[in-house]
Amino acid sequence: MTTWEKGYNNYGPWLKEKYKGHRVFKVIVDGGFTCPNRDGSKGYGGCTYCNVDSFTPSVSRNAPTVRQQVEEGMERARKGNKADKFIIYFQPNTNTYAPAHYLKMLYDEALSYGTEDIVGLSVGTRPDCIDAEKIALLESYTDRFDVDLEMGMESIYNDTLTQINRGCSHEELVKALSLVENSKLDICVHTIFGFPWETKEMMLKYADEINRFKQIKFVKFHHLHIVEGSVMGVKYKREPFHLFGIEEYADFLCELLPLVRPDIVIQRLFGLSDRELLIAPNWGLKKSEIQYYIDQRILSKGVVQGSKYAL
């Protein structure tokens, strides 16, 4: 299989090709971080769509130490996914929201167990929690591991970022991207499609904004979903609003992908949360079934990533 068999630059085959056939799996680690729009430094309550527990496996939430999370996560991946190489992924909340010396202690600990099988470090964060010192810290690991820095773009529109209580502007993302313009780090941005006040035309413009930053190597595309414990969840229960159905979302991706720069690797096309926390949209399908549906839609329409991208 090539990375382009599905019509887009697909992360799974890309990993397999990069690591010479090894099965590479991400091990999620919860570093116990919060966010600046949760702890009061920029606001309270977090992003209105977010119940952070809904995006973190319960096994990760309940493991008390970084060492346990790494060792148990690797063991589960070996047994359940036949993985033999691993990327340590600091995912929940803002994983650069601490002094650099504390971050170093945490990253060092996570990378010190089973190091011969660890190929990468992935750190999820917000653009307003990135600075030169933290970039230098992450770059210090690149002589031993592939390091990717994942930043939440969410939307390219400041009006949306304000409405979702992001506490961070799009200009702050642009500033963070300028800091890593010539970095050794692999940069990933994360977006959310389907905020009810954004039109399809507005969402398609995300591609143009992503394309203009050559330092962006990976993207994660998610559709908006509403979860228990979120501000948006309370609003949705009071007055439901339009959310993507699976057919509509797949068709949207079929319009979006041709606009996306062809060298960008697509890590995800959709997001999932724990079923017991999900309010809507409930497509009634497992992750593999959603992936199959979207992939078949892309193939049936003859979609090719980057086919409408203009230099």
Backbone as CSV, one residue per row, in Angstrom:
resi,resn,N_x,N_y,N_z,CA_x,CA_y,CA_z,C_x,C_y,C_z
1,MET,0.840,-1.194,0.000,0.000,0.000,0.000,0.876,1.244,0.000
2,THR,0.514,2.211,-0.840,1.200,3.496,-0.802,0.373,4.468,0.025
3,THR,0.987,5.590,0.384,0.263,6.581,1.177,-0.892,7.199,0.399
4,TRP,-0.896,7.004,-0.924,-1.910,7.653,-1.757,-2.984,6.698,-2.259
5,GLU,-3.023,5.503,-1.756,-3.998,4.536,-2.257,-5.442,4.997,-2.063
6,LYS,-5.672,5.804,-1.022,-7.036,6.246,-0.714,-7.381,7.596,-1.342
7,GLY,-6.480,8.150,-2.116,-6.753,9.442,-2.728,-6.264,10.619,-1.911
8,TYR,-5.691,10.319,-0.762,-5.117,11.392,0.056,-3.878,10.877,0.755
9,ASN,-3.059,11.782,1.241,-1.772,11.461,1.864,-2.047,10.972,3.290
10,ASN,-2.202,9.671,3.422,-2.780,9.027,4.605,-1.702,8.666,5.633
11,TYR,-1.933,9.051,6.880,-0.935,8.927,7.944,-0.517,7.484,8.236
12,GLY,-1.482,6.558,8.261,-1.148,5.162,8.596,-0.110,4.572,7.652
13,PRO,-0.375,4.545,6.360,0.627,4.060,5.406,1.900,4.895,5.400
14,TRP,1.766,6.205,5.654,2.941,7.069,5.724,3.866,6.629,6.857
15,LEU,3.281,6.313,8.021,4.075,5.811,9.144,4.773,4.502,8.791
16,LYS,4.014,3.606,8.171,4.563,2.287,7.835,5.727,2.417,6.865
17,GLU,5.591,3.323,5.912,6.654,3.549,4.938,7.872,4.190,5.600
18,LYS,7.633,5.190,6.444,8.718,5.906,7.110,9.510,4.984,8.024
19,TYR,8.802,4.116,8.743,9.459,3.244,9.721,9.659,1.827,9.201
20,LYS,9.773,1.732,7.880,10.204,0.505,7.201,9.397,-0.723,7.603
21,GLY,8.077,-0.577,7.584,7.189,-1.706,7.806,6.803,-1.967,9.245
22,HIS,7.403,-1.266,10.185,7.033,-1.454,11.592,5.610,-0.939,11.831
23,ARG,4.935,-1.563,12.788,3.605,-1.107,13.207,3.789,-0.085,14.326
24,VAL,3.515,1.161,14.012,3.754,2.265,14.945,2.428,2.709,15.549
25,PHE,2.412,2.862,16.858,1.172,3.182,17.572,1.423,4.321,18.547
26,LYS,0.458,5.242,18.652,0.577,6.340,19.608,0.102,5.889,20.992
27,VAL,0.914,6.169,22.000,0.572,5.883,23.390,0.227,7.202,24.065
28,ILE,-1.038,7.350,24.472,-1.494,8.603,25.064,-1.047,8.703,26.516
29,VAL,-0.489,9.861,26.851,-0.058,10.147,28.214,-0.758,11.415,28.695
30,ASP,-1.331,11.348,29.886,-1.937,12.501,30.533,-0.933,13.066,31.522
31,GLY,-0.405,14.254,31.219,0.601,14.867,32.068,0.036,15.688,33.211
32,GLY,-1.302,15.682,33.359,-1.924,16.412,34.453,-1.997,17.916,34.233
33,PHE,-1.973,18.345,32.968,-2.001,19.771,32.656,-3.427,20.316,32.685
34,THR,-3.536,21.619,32.775,-4.797,22.306,32.564,-4.633,23.210,31.346
35,CYS,-5.534,24.199,31.184,-5.466,25.139,30.067,-5.636,26.555,30.597
36,PRO,-5.073,27.537,29.894,-5.201,28.917,30.361,-6.626,29.459,30.324
37,ASN,-7.513,28.829,29.546,-8.910,29.265,29.567,-9.754,28.378,30.494
38,ARG,-9.061,27.596,31.321,-9.726,26.825,32.377,-9.324,27.304,33.769
39,ASP,-8.050,27.689,33.907,-7.547,27.979,35.253,-7.654,29.448,35.646
40,GLY,-8.207,30.278,34.767,-8.429,31.675,35.105,-7.419,32.643,34.529
41,SER,-6.291,32.152,34.008,-5.306,33.091,33.469,-5.848,33.783,32.221
42,LYS,-6.699,33.081,31.461,-7.375,33.703,30.315,-8.893,33.547,30.394
43,GLY,-9.341,32.737,31.310,-10.774,32.504,31.420,-11.064,31.254,32.222
44,TYR,-12.336,30.908,32.276,-12.781,29.720,33.011,-13.688,28.880,32.114
45,GLY,-13.768,27.600,32.421,-14.717,26.730,31.735,-14.183,26.037,30.498
46,GLY,-13.044,26.518,29.969,-12.472,25.893,28.783,-13.261,26.215,27.533
47,CYS,-12.866,25.612,26.426,-13.595,25.781,25.169,-15.008,25.227,25.333
48,THR,-15.972,25.876,24.724,-17.367,25.526,24.977,-17.752,24.133,24.491
49,TYR,-16.978,23.575,23.535,-17.276,22.240,23.021,-16.609,21.139,23.833
50,CYS,-15.751,21.523,24.795,-14.816,20.563,25.368,-15.229,20.037,26.738
51,ASN,-15.296,18.729,26.837,-15.166,18.018,28.105,-13.930,17.174,27.889
52,VAL,-12.811,17.576,28.473,-11.534,16.957,28.100,-11.542,15.453,28.310
53,ASP,-12.338,14.962,29.280,-12.404,13.521,29.512,-12.907,12.768,28.296
54,SER,-13.722,13.443,27.463,-14.311,12.747,26.316,-13.292,12.415,25.243
55,PHE,-12.111,13.037,25.300,-11.097,12.796,24.284,-9.916,12.008,24.826
56,THR,-10.024,11.534,26.067,-8.923,10.832,26.708,-9.390,9.466,27.155
57,PRO,-8.783,8.372,26.684,-9.205,7.050,27.127,-9.177,6.939,28.647
58,SER,-10.191,6.258,29.206,-10.296,6.144,30.656,-9.072,5.483,31.259
59,VAL,-8.445,4.562,30.520,-7.252,3.900,31.042,-6.132,4.901,31.257
60,SER,-6.089,5.947,30.401,-5.073,6.980,30.579,-5.432,7.886,31.747
61,ARG,-6.715,8.214,31.880,-7.136,9.104,32.950,-6.888,8.494,34.324
62,ASN,-7.027,7.187,34.431,-6.951,6.541,35.737,-5.547,6.126,36.142
63,ALA,-4.623,6.092,35.207,-3.261,5.664,35.536,-2.561,6.784,36.311
64,PRO,-2.013,6.471,37.477,-1.514,7.538,38.346,-0.162,8.123,37.956
65,THR,0.675,7.383,37.271,2.007,7.902,36.967,2.270,7.855,35.468
66,VAL,3.209,8.707,35.042,3.614,8.707,33.642,4.184,7.342,33.265
67,ARG,4.995,6.780,34.131,5.612,5.485,33.839,4.547,4.419,33.591
68,GLN,3.543,4.358,34.467,2.479,3.368,34.284,1.756,3.573,32.967
69,GLN,1.461,4.835,32.652,0.737,5.115,31.413,1.534,4.657,30.199
70,VAL,2.836,4.918,30.204,3.682,4.527,29.075,3.791,3.014,28.989
71,GLU,4.128,2.377,30.090,4.349,0.928,30.069,3.059,0.174,29.758
72,GLU,1.956,0.576,30.396,0.686,-0.111,30.157,0.166,0.179,28.750
73,GLY,0.358,1.421,28.289,-0.083,1.771,26.943,0.669,0.997,25.878
74,MET,1.972,0.842,26.060,2.760,0.074,25.104,2.361,-1.392,25.119
75,GLU,2.109,-1.920,26.297,1.728,-3.326,26.402,0.373,-3.577,25.741
76,ARG,-0.585,-2.690,25.964,-1.896,-2.831,25.313,-1.757,-2.773,23.796
77,ALA,-0.931,-1.859,23.322,-0.760,-1.706,21.874,-0.073,-2.928,21.268
78,ARG,0.854,-3.514,22.002,1.505,-4.744,21.519,0.489,-5.873,21.387
79,LYS,-0.355,-6.012,22.399,-1.319,-7.119,22.405,-2.500,-6.857,21.479
80,GLY,-3.044,-5.663,21.547,-4.266,-5.375,20.805,-4.057,-4.929,19.378
81,ASN,-2.923,-4.297,19.097,-2.683,-3.743,17.763,-1.436,-4.303,17.088
82,LYS,-0.784,-5.239,17.783,0.451,-5.852,17.267,1.506,-4.789,16.934
83,ALA,1.501,-3.704,17.736,2.469,-2.627,17.530,3.845,-3.049,18.011
84,ASP,4.864,-2.538,17.361,6.233,-2.822,17.829,7.080,-1.558,17.956
85,LYS,6.537,-0.413,17.523,7.198,0.876,17.723,6.142,1.875,18.208
86,PHE,6.608,2.904,18.943,5.639,3.755,19.629,6.000,5.225,19.555
87,ILE,4.954,6.040,19.503,5.071,7.490,19.643,4.400,7.862,20.961
88,ILE,5.135,8.514,21.848,4.564,8.951,23.112,3.828,10.262,22.872
89,TYR,2.529,10.257,23.159,1.652,11.352,22.776,1.054,12.015,24.015
90,PHE,1.554,13.200,24.347,0.953,14.003,25.407,-0.245,14.721,24.808
91,GLN,-1.456,14.219,25.111,-2.646,14.701,24.410,-3.563,15.600,25.236
92,PRO,-4.039,15.186,26.432,-5.104,15.963,27.083,-4.648,17.345,27.518
93,ASN,-5.524,18.330,27.294,-5.279,19.704,27.700,-4.057,20.303,27.000
94,THR,-3.324,21.197,27.679,-2.259,21.975,27.040,-0.909,21.525,27.566
95,ASN,-0.188,20.761,26.767,0.983,20.031,27.257,2.305,20.784,27.181
96,THR,2.205,22.108,26.956,3.372,22.977,27.129,3.039,24.083,28.130
97,TYR,1.963,23.901,28.876,1.496,24.939,29.801,2.142,24.744,31.182
98,ALA,3.472,24.962,31.208,4.271,24.837,32.429,5.662,25.364,32.109
99,PRO,6.467,25.663,33.119,7.844,26.088,32.856,8.631,25.008,32.133
100,ALA,9.588,25.423,31.325,10.357,24.487,30.498,11.063,23.418,31.331
101,HIS,11.570,23.771,32.516,12.283,22.781,33.329,11.338,21.673,33.803
102,TYR,10.069,22.035,34.070,9.084,21.018,34.470,8.719,20.136,33.281
103,LEU,8.544,20.767,32.127,8.233,19.995,30.919,9.344,18.996,30.618
104,LYS,10.583,19.420,30.751,11.720,18.531,30.491,11.686,17.315,31.405
105,MET,11.399,17.529,32.673,11.318,16.422,33.620,10.244,15.423,33.192
106,LEU,9.102,15.932,32.754,7.979,15.076,32.372,8.272,14.323,31.070
107,TYR,8.774,15.047,30.055,9.082,14.405,28.778,10.191,13.365,28.953
108,ASP,11.221,13.723,29.732,12.319,12.782,29.983,11.803,11.493,30.600
109,GLU,10.905,11.647,31.564,10.366,10.459,32.231,9.600,9.575,31.251
110,ALA,8.778,10.193,30.427,7.961,9.425,29.485,8.803,8.696,28.452
111,LEU,9.950,9.260,28.105,10.786,8.688,27.046,11.864,7.745,27.579
112,SER,11.863,7.506,28.876,12.944,6.717,29.476,12.611,5.241,29.645
113,TYR,11.386,4.829,29.280,10.993,3.434,29.445,10.843,2.784,28.082
114,GLY,11.490,1.678,27.857,11.398,0.984,26.577,11.860,1.850,25.423
115,THR,12.902,2.627,25.661,13.337,3.621,24.678,13.697,3.010,23.330
116,GLU,14.163,1.774,23.326,14.561,1.160,22.056,13.367,0.981,21.116
117,ASP,12.146,0.978,21.683,10.945,0.821,20.861,10.197,2.135,20.636
118,ILE,10.667,3.220,21.226,10.016,4.523,21.057,10.692,5.275,19.912
119,VAL,9.898,5.682,18.933,10.451,6.392,17.773,10.083,7.873,17.762
120,GLY,9.077,8.263,18.578,8.636,9.647,18.484,8.022,10.197,19.750
121,LEU,7.983,11.512,19.795,7.303,12.270,20.843,6.339,13.220,20.153
122,SER,5.090,13.216,20.595,4.080,14.117,20.051,3.481,14.907,21.208
123,VAL,3.415,16.221,21.049,2.961,17.092,22.129,1.828,17.979,21.618
124,GLY,0.650,17.821,22.223,-0.496,18.640,21.856,-0.575,19.882,22.726
125,THR,-0.821,21.031,22.094,-0.834,22.271,22.862,-1.658,23.340,22.150
126,ARG,-1.616,24.546,22.719,-2.248,25.726,22.149,-1.161,26.667,21.652
127,PRO,-1.447,27.450,20.618,-0.404,28.343,20.093,0.032,29.429,21.063
128,ASP,-0.836,29.792,22.022,-0.451,30.832,22.969,0.383,30.292,24.131
129,CYS,0.700,29.012,24.103,1.539,28.401,25.148,2.846,27.875,24.553
130,ILE,3.265,28.500,23.475,4.511,28.150,22.791,5.435,29.362,22.800
131,ASP,6.702,29.136,23.105,7.695,30.204,23.016,9.035,29.592,22.600
132,ALA,10.029,30.433,22.409,11.321,29.974,21.899,11.982,28.956,22.822
133,GLU,11.848,29.146,24.131,12.465,28.228,25.085,11.848,26.830,24.992
134,LYS,10.536,26.770,24.850,9.860,25.473,24.770,10.120,24.793,23.423
135,ILE,10.237,25.582,22.389,10.595,25.013,21.087,12.004,24.428,21.144
136,ALA,12.930,25.149,21.776,14.303,24.644,21.911,14.331,23.343,22.716
137,LEU,13.504,23.265,23.758,13.425,22.035,24.549,12.960,20.868,23.675
138,LEU,11.882,21.070,22.931,11.371,20.000,22.069,12.387,19.623,20.993
139,GLU,13.086,20.614,20.462,14.095,20.332,19.433,15.266,19.532,19.999
140,SER,15.487,19.633,21.307,16.605,18.897,21.913,16.398,17.384,21.860
141,TYR,15.165,16.954,21.608,14.885,15.516,21.511,15.012,14.991,20.075
142,THR,15.175,15.884,19.108,15.112,15.457,17.711,16.324,14.666,17.245
143,ASP,17.399,14.634,18.049,18.533,13.797,17.661,18.278,12.325,17.975
144,ARG,17.244,12.052,18.791,16.909,10.665,19.161,15.521,10.231,18.710
145,PHE,14.616,11.192,18.566,13.227,10.870,18.241,12.698,11.844,17.187
146,ASP,11.682,11.400,16.462,10.903,12.331,15.655,9.945,13.046,16.601
147,VAL,9.915,14.360,16.525,9.094,15.138,17.454,8.083,15.963,16.675
148,ASP,6.806,15.765,16.995,5.814,16.620,16.354,5.073,17.448,17.400
149,LEU,4.879,18.692,17.030,4.197,19.665,17.871,2.827,19.917,17.255
150,GLU,1.787,19.571,18.002,0.417,19.673,17.501,-0.272,20.867,18.150
151,MET,-0.702,21.810,17.322,-1.347,23.016,17.830,-2.802,23.088,17.376
152,GLY,-3.658,23.492,18.300,-5.070,23.628,17.977,-5.354,24.915,17.230
153,MET,-5.605,24.785,15.939,-6.068,25.924,15.148,-7.561,26.126,15.401
154,GLU,-8.306,25.028,15.407,-9.749,24.944,15.591,-10.494,25.693,14.492
155,SER,-10.413,27.022,14.476,-11.017,27.809,13.397,-10.028,28.890,12.968
156,ILE,-10.194,29.388,11.745,-9.344,30.492,11.283,-10.005,31.846,11.543
157,TYR,-11.203,31.813,12.137,-11.972,33.042,12.334,-11.989,33.446,13.805
158,ASN,-11.571,34.679,14.090,-11.530,35.157,15.467,-12.916,35.235,16.091
159,ASP,-13.936,35.505,15.278,-15.296,35.529,15.815,-15.668,34.161,16.385
160,THR,-15.299,33.108,15.670,-15.559,31.750,16.158,-14.749,31.470,17.423
161,LEU,-13.487,31.831,17.408,-12.626,31.578,18.564,-13.152,32.285,19.807
162,THR,-13.733,33.465,19.613,-14.348,34.178,20.733,-15.600,33.457,21.211
163,GLN,-16.439,33.039,20.279,-17.699,32.379,20.643,-17.466,31.064,21.386
164,ILE,-16.375,30.378,21.079,-16.117,29.086,21.745,-15.236,29.247,22.986
165,ASN,-14.980,30.496,23.389,-14.192,30.769,24.604,-12.783,30.201,24.498
166,ARG,-12.219,30.321,23.323,-10.889,29.760,23.099,-9.811,30.502,23.890
167,GLY,-9.996,31.818,24.068,-8.989,32.597,24.787,-7.710,32.757,24.000
168,CYS,-7.797,32.586,22.688,-6.616,32.598,21.828,-7.057,33.050,20.443
169,SER,-6.304,33.944,19.835,-6.666,34.462,18.521,-5.942,33.695,17.416
170,HIS,-6.438,33.871,16.199,-5.759,33.245,15.061,-4.382,33.858,14.858
171,GLU,-4.236,35.140,15.189,-2.941,35.795,15.067,-1.890,35.144,15.971
172,GLU,-2.336,34.622,17.105,-1.404,33.931,18.001,-0.927,32.609,17.390
173,LEU,-1.792,31.960,16.629,-1.354,30.771,15.902,-0.328,31.148,14.837
174,VAL,-0.597,32.205,14.098,0.335,32.659,13.062,1.692,32.980,13.693
175,LYS,1.684,33.634,14.852,2.931,33.957,15.552,3.670,32.686,15.950
176,ALA,2.949,31.706,16.491,3.581,30.444,16.894,4.171,29.726,15.686
177,LEU,3.459,29.741,14.571,3.972,29.103,13.356,5.223,29.811,12.846
178,SER,5.303,31.124,13.044,6.506,31.848,12.618,7.722,31.432,13.453
179,LEU,7.478,31.062,14.717,8.576,30.633,15.593,9.169,29.288,15.162
180,VAL,8.384,28.491,14.449,8.858,27.158,14.038,9.079,27.078,12.524
181,GLU,9.264,28.228,11.910,9.372,28.277,10.448,10.535,27.445,9.928
182,ASN,11.658,27.450,10.617,12.821,26.668,10.186,13.211,25.634,11.243
183,SER,12.209,25.129,11.931,12.451,24.213,13.041,12.630,22.777,12.571
184,LYS,13.279,21.976,13.406,13.396,20.529,13.168,12.116,19.794,13.549
185,LEU,11.204,20.485,14.204,9.965,19.859,14.646,9.018,19.636,13.465
186,ASP,8.241,18.559,13.534,7.157,18.334,12.585,5.910,19.006,13.156
187,ILE,5.306,19.888,12.387,4.189,20.681,12.895,2.861,20.118,12.390
188,CYS,1.943,19.955,13.348,0.589,19.483,13.046,-0.404,20.533,13.528
189,VAL,-1.438,20.797,12.739,-2.524,21.653,13.210,-3.830,20.874,13.211
190,HIS,-4.673,21.244,14.143,-5.936,20.551,14.397,-7.075,21.518,14.121
191,THR,-8.052,21.105,13.344,-9.185,21.972,13.031,-10.498,21.284,13.376
192,ILE,-11.528,22.090,13.570,-12.879,21.575,13.821,-13.816,22.185,12.789
193,PHE,-14.549,21.335,12.096,-15.523,21.786,11.106,-16.946,21.576,11.627
194,GLY,-17.797,22.542,11.364,-19.207,22.356,11.690,-19.764,23.300,12.732
195,PHE,-19.002,24.329,13.131,-19.601,25.330,14.010,-20.796,25.919,13.260
196,PRO,-21.968,25.974,13.909,-23.203,26.238,13.157,-23.274,27.601,12.482
197,TRP,-22.447,28.550,12.920,-22.460,29.883,12.304,-21.460,30.008,11.151
198,GLU,-20.655,28.963,10.914,-19.725,28.983,9.785,-20.341,28.268,8.588
199,THR,-20.330,28.936,7.431,-20.860,28.324,6.218,-19.831,27.363,5.604
200,LYS,-20.296,26.568,4.650,-19.379,25.651,3.960,-18.265,26.429,3.261
201,GLU,-18.610,27.556,2.667,-17.604,28.378,1.977,-16.550,28.881,2.964
202,MET,-16.980,29.255,4.152,-16.042,29.699,5.183,-15.101,28.565,5.584
203,MET,-15.653,27.372,5.733,-14.841,26.230,6.175,-13.851,25.786,5.098
204,LEU,-14.241,25.881,3.850,-13.329,25.498,2.769,-12.106,26.416,2.723
205,LYS,-12.237,27.635,3.228,-11.115,28.576,3.252,-10.037,28.168,4.261
206,TYR,-10.360,27.239,5.157,-9.327,26.722,6.068,-8.143,26.177,5.265
207,ALA,-8.453,25.531,4.140,-7.394,24.909,3.337,-6.390,25.954,2.863
208,ASP,-6.888,27.096,2.398,-5.982,28.155,1.931,-5.062,28.626,3.046
209,GLU,-5.607,28.745,4.252,-4.814,29.235,5.373,-3.764,28.206,5.782
210,ILE,-4.125,26.940,5.808,-3.168,25.880,6.131,-2.071,25.810,5.066
211,ASN,-2.467,25.913,3.828,-1.518,25.770,2.714,-0.400,26.810,2.742
212,ARG,-0.682,27.991,3.268,0.307,29.072,3.166,1.462,28.920,4.148
213,PHE,1.374,27.971,5.063,2.453,27.741,6.017,3.192,26.453,5.645
214,LYS,4.344,26.594,5.021,5.096,25.437,4.545,5.570,24.551,5.694
215,GLN,5.659,25.116,6.900,6.125,24.330,8.042,5.072,23.351,8.556
216,ILE,3.823,23.473,8.090,2.794,22.514,8.506,2.979,21.221,7.718
217,LYS,3.243,20.154,8.458,3.489,18.843,7.847,2.283,17.920,7.972
218,PHE,1.559,18.037,9.102,0.417,17.173,9.386,-0.822,18.019,9.676
219,VAL,-1.995,17.442,9.395,-3.254,18.044,9.843,-4.154,16.979,10.440
220,LYS,-4.998,17.424,11.363,-6.083,16.591,11.890,-7.379,17.349,11.657
221,PHE,-8.279,16.747,10.890,-9.589,17.335,10.651,-10.612,16.625,11.540
222,HIS,-11.385,17.383,12.283,-12.456,16.834,13.108,-13.770,17.494,12.722
223,HIS,-14.859,16.752,12.865,-16.174,17.375,12.798,-16.589,17.728,14.233
224,LEU,-17.385,18.772,14.366,-17.866,19.177,15.683,-18.794,18.116,16.241
225,HIS,-18.496,17.654,17.448,-19.478,16.838,18.145,-19.724,17.399,19.532
226,ILE,-20.908,17.149,20.031,-21.396,17.737,21.271,-21.343,16.673,22.363
227,VAL,-20.688,17.005,23.465,-20.488,16.016,24.521,-21.050,16.499,25.851
228,GLU,-21.393,15.538,26.701,-21.818,15.838,28.064,-20.698,16.578,28.801
229,GLY,-21.090,17.476,29.680,-20.107,18.189,30.478,-19.524,19.400,29.793
230,SER,-20.043,19.736,28.602,-19.559,20.919,27.875,-20.627,22.005,27.889
231,VAL,-20.200,23.253,27.761,-21.133,24.378,27.680,-22.018,24.228,26.451
232,MET,-21.407,23.810,25.341,-22.154,23.633,24.106,-23.197,22.521,24.246
233,GLY,-22.875,21.524,25.065,-23.821,20.441,25.312,-25.078,20.932,25.994
234,VAL,-24.929,21.823,26.952,-26.085,22.405,27.642,-26.942,23.197,26.652
235,LYS,-26.281,24.014,25.815,-27.000,24.815,24.823,-27.717,23.940,23.810
236,TYR,-27.049,22.853,23.386,-27.638,21.979,22.374,-28.897,21.296,22.900
237,LYS,-28.872,20.894,24.163,-30.042,20.235,24.754,-31.227,21.193,24.850
238,ARG,-30.924,22.460,25.105,-31.997,23.456,25.188,-32.560,23.788,23.813
239,GLU,-31.646,23.949,22.858,-32.057,24.345,21.503,-31.119,23.714,20.484
240,PRO,-31.449,22.511,20.003,-30.565,21.802,19.066,-30.282,22.631,17.812
241,PHE,-29.066,22.486,17.302,-28.667,23.176,16.086,-28.073,22.168,15.112
242,HIS,-27.886,22.606,13.882,-27.452,21.688,12.823,-26.030,21.185,13.066
243,LEU,-25.855,19.877,12.900,-24.544,19.247,12.946,-24.408,18.363,11.714
244,PHE,-23.173,18.056,11.353,-22.934,17.221,10.177,-23.533,15.826,10.343
245,GLY,-24.278,15.383,9.342,-24.546,13.960,9.188,-23.348,13.336,8.499
246,ILE,-23.217,12.027,8.544,-22.017,11.394,7.987,-21.912,11.605,6.484
247,GLU,-23.032,11.546,5.759,-22.980,11.741,4.306,-22.580,13.175,3.977
248,GLU,-23.161,14.126,4.695,-22.836,15.538,4.463,-21.374,15.817,4.784
249,TYR,-20.872,15.229,5.870,-19.483,15.472,6.247,-18.525,14.845,5.245
250,ALA,-18.824,13.618,4.810,-17.980,12.957,3.812,-17.938,13.779,2.524
251,ASP,-19.074,14.322,2.117,-19.120,15.145,0.907,-18.348,16.443,1.089
252,PHE,-18.401,17.002,2.304,-17.601,18.203,2.587,-16.111,17.901,2.442
253,LEU,-15.667,16.768,2.995,-14.256,16.390,2.873,-13.860,16.195,1.416
254,CYS,-14.793,15.703,0.615,-14.520,15.513,-0.814,-14.295,16.855,-1.529
255,GLU,-14.873,17.920,-1.007,-14.620,19.259,-1.557,-13.354,19.867,-0.963
256,LEU,-13.073,19.542,0.293,-11.929,20.133,0.982,-10.596,19.549,0.521
257,LEU,-10.505,18.228,0.435,-9.220,17.568,0.181,-8.536,18.025,-1.111
258,PRO,-9.261,18.228,-2.212,-8.569,18.699,-3.416,-7.894,20.066,-3.241
259,LEU,-8.333,20.837,-2.234,-7.770,22.165,-1.994,-6.528,22.125,-1.104
260,VAL,-6.294,20.972,-0.447,-5.216,20.866,0.540,-3.902,20.518,-0.141
261,ARG,-2.850,21.226,0.225,-1.515,21.010,-0.341,-1.153,19.523,-0.318
262,PRO,-0.683,18.967,-1.421,-0.514,17.512,-1.513,0.562,16.925,-0.609
263,ASP,1.534,17.732,-0.166,2.582,17.175,0.694,2.140,17.032,2.146
264,ILE,1.016,17.633,2.515,0.539,17.562,3.897,-0.033,16.167,4.162
265,VAL,0.384,15.584,5.280,-0.081,14.249,5.660,-1.318,14.387,6.542
266,ILE,-2.375,13.664,6.187,-3.642,13.724,6.918,-3.619,12.690,8.042
267,GLN,-3.503,13.167,9.273,-3.492,12.239,10.402,-4.891,11.736,10.745
268,ARG,-5.882,12.619,10.608,-7.265,12.221,10.887,-8.211,12.976,9.974
269,LEU,-9.316,12.329,9.644,-10.372,12.972,8.870,-11.603,13.272,9.712
270,PHE,-11.680,12.685,10.903,-12.842,12.887,11.778,-12.417,12.615,13.214
271,GLY,-13.262,13.040,14.165,-12.960,12.812,15.572,-13.998,11.914,16.222
272,LEU,-13.631,11.346,17.359,-14.544,10.512,18.136,-14.459,10.897,19.599
273,SER,-15.540,10.683,20.338,-15.494,10.809,21.789,-16.095,9.538,22.386
274,ASP,-15.949,9.372,23.689,-16.551,8.215,24.355,-18.047,8.196,24.080
275,ARG,-18.575,7.020,23.747,-19.999,6.927,23.384,-20.919,7.361,24.513
276,GLU,-20.516,7.071,25.770,-21.393,7.423,26.889,-21.451,8.928,27.126
277,LEU,-20.484,9.676,26.551,-20.483,11.129,26.693,-21.048,11.852,25.468
278,LEU,-21.143,11.152,24.347,-21.568,11.781,23.096,-23.066,12.089,23.110
279,ILE,-23.389,13.355,22.832,-24.786,13.771,22.689,-25.191,13.733,21.223
280,ALA,-24.368,14.335,20.364,-24.666,14.384,18.922,-23.416,14.878,18.185
281,PRO,-23.296,14.571,16.885,-24.142,13.671,16.101,-23.736,12.218,16.333
282,ASN,-24.694,11.376,16.561,-24.414,9.950,16.739,-24.675,9.240,15.417
283,TRP,-23.605,8.908,14.731,-23.733,8.262,13.424,-23.981,6.766,13.542
284,GLY,-23.923,6.237,14.746,-24.245,4.829,14.978,-23.259,3.858,14.371
285,LEU,-22.030,4.297,14.171,-21.013,3.454,13.540,-19.758,3.416,14.396
286,LYS,-19.017,2.331,14.278,-17.719,2.233,14.930,-16.695,3.073,14.147
287,LYS,-15.549,3.327,14.780,-14.505,4.128,14.144,-14.114,3.558,12.784
288,SER,-13.913,2.253,12.723,-13.489,1.627,11.462,-14.564,1.751,10.390
289,GLU,-15.835,1.728,10.815,-16.937,1.844,9.859,-17.049,3.264,9.322
290,ILE,-16.808,4.258,10.178,-16.809,5.657,9.721,-15.680,5.872,8.728
291,GLN,-14.483,5.344,9.083,-13.325,5.490,8.193,-13.605,4.852,6.837
292,TYR,-14.196,3.670,6.852,-14.504,2.968,5.604,-15.510,3.764,4.769
293,TYR,-16.550,4.276,5.435,-17.572,5.050,4.720,-16.963,6.264,4.030
294,ILE,-16.156,7.027,4.780,-15.550,8.242,4.221,-14.577,7.889,3.097
295,ASP,-13.758,6.869,3.326,-12.796,6.470,2.292,-13.503,6.039,1.012
296,GLN,-14.596,5.287,1.148,-15.332,4.844,-0.041,-15.957,6.026,-0.775
297,ARG,-16.414,7.001,-0.019,-17.000,8.194,-0.634,-15.937,8.947,-1.436
298,ILE,-14.754,9.071,-0.836,-13.645,9.760,-1.504,-13.259,9.022,-2.789
299,LEU,-13.153,7.703,-2.696,-12.767,6.907,-3.865,-13.841,6.945,-4.944
300,SER,-15.100,6.851,-4.547,-16.191,6.816,-5.531,-16.304,8.120,-6.305
301,LYS,-15.895,9.224,-5.676,-15.954,10.522,-6.341,-14.649,10.872,-7.066
302,GLY,-13.668,9.979,-6.974,-12.399,10.215,-7.649,-11.617,11.395,-7.079
303,VAL,-11.786,11.641,-5.780,-11.136,12.782,-5.137,-9.647,12.520,-4.980
304,VAL,-8.826,13.527,-5.272,-7.377,13.442,-5.078,-6.929,14.685,-4.316
305,GLN,-6.292,14.477,-3.190,-5.787,15.596,-2.390,-4.853,16.472,-3.210
306,GLY,-5.104,17.760,-3.166,-4.236,18.714,-3.845,-4.521,18.924,-5.309
307,SER,-5.524,18.236,-5.850,-5.763,18.343,-7.298,-6.237,19.746,-7.714
308,LYS,-6.746,20.526,-6.751,-7.162,21.906,-7.041,-6.268,22.920,-6.335
309,TYR,-5.151,22.422,-5.777,-4.229,23.331,-5.090,-3.413,24.085,-6.135
310,ALA,-3.374,25.401,-5.982,-2.616,26.229,-6.921,-1.446,26.857,-6.173
311,LEU,-0.251,26.695,-6.695,0.957,27.275,-6.084,0.864,28.798,-6.062
